[in-house]
Amino acid sequence: MDPASVPVLLAAVGVLALPFVRRAPFVLAVAIVNILIFLYGVGFWVLTGSFSIYSDLALRPDTAFGPRSYTLVTHMFLHANLLHILGNTIFLVFFGMPLEARIGPRRMAAIYLVSGVMAGVLDSLASIGIVGDVVVPRVGASGAIFGIMGAFLALYPHQRILMPFLVIIMEAPVWVGVLLYGGFETYLVLIQASDGIGHMAHVGGVVTGIIVAPLIAADVARRKRIAVDDLEVL
């Protein structure tokens, strides 16, 4: 591994561990770390002409399940270009911050990590078994972010939040946004869209978030059930 990749690895581990060692807002921290890592990667490329950080830490399906399995985590902290980091940061903030306010930074960090890893696993398996595209590196936090969207759907489907729709921002129930974006990604997977975007990772992230959120945030889900059960029907 190039020594230049070590700070990225340490930053990724540090921000994932942060909510467990001190009470700090996870979504804001990971957004800042993602941006700093992107700027660091750009600066390293400008100064050296090397893409070794991406070679070391991006996810490749053909090496995802061997000694380089750490890339199932590190790929979430790399982004391909300015539009990529900007789009992911916007969705992370709009969906992540209101969910974190309800479930806390530790649960949020756990959902983010598990969803991002499982999105990478499912995308890699699909690439190996179906698509055959096993050597193109994967980067980006979108699998983890779609996991946050799935978790929000599982825990608070009717909560109204501000969310981006193309070039506008509007308030809508969580289920509307997740159905729109998740449904579109599912369609793109079914038609095997070849646009250089990991649509299978997005779908895998949503599904993972839906499944793991009630487990990771079991006490939150239980409080919701108790609140509903305590209602008196008139």
Secondary structure, DSSP 8 states (H G I E B T S, - for coil): --GGGHHHHHHHHHHHHHHHHS---HHHHHHHHHHHHHHHHHHHHHHH---HHHHHHSB-GGGTTTTTTTHHHHGGG--SSHHHHHHHHHHHHHHHHHHHHHH-HHHHHHHHHHHHHHHHHHHHHHIIIII---SS-B--SHHHHHHHHHHHHHH-TT-EEEEEETTEEEEEEHHHHHHHHHHHHHHHHHTT--SS--HHHHHHHHHHHHHHHHHHTHHHHHHHHHHHHT----
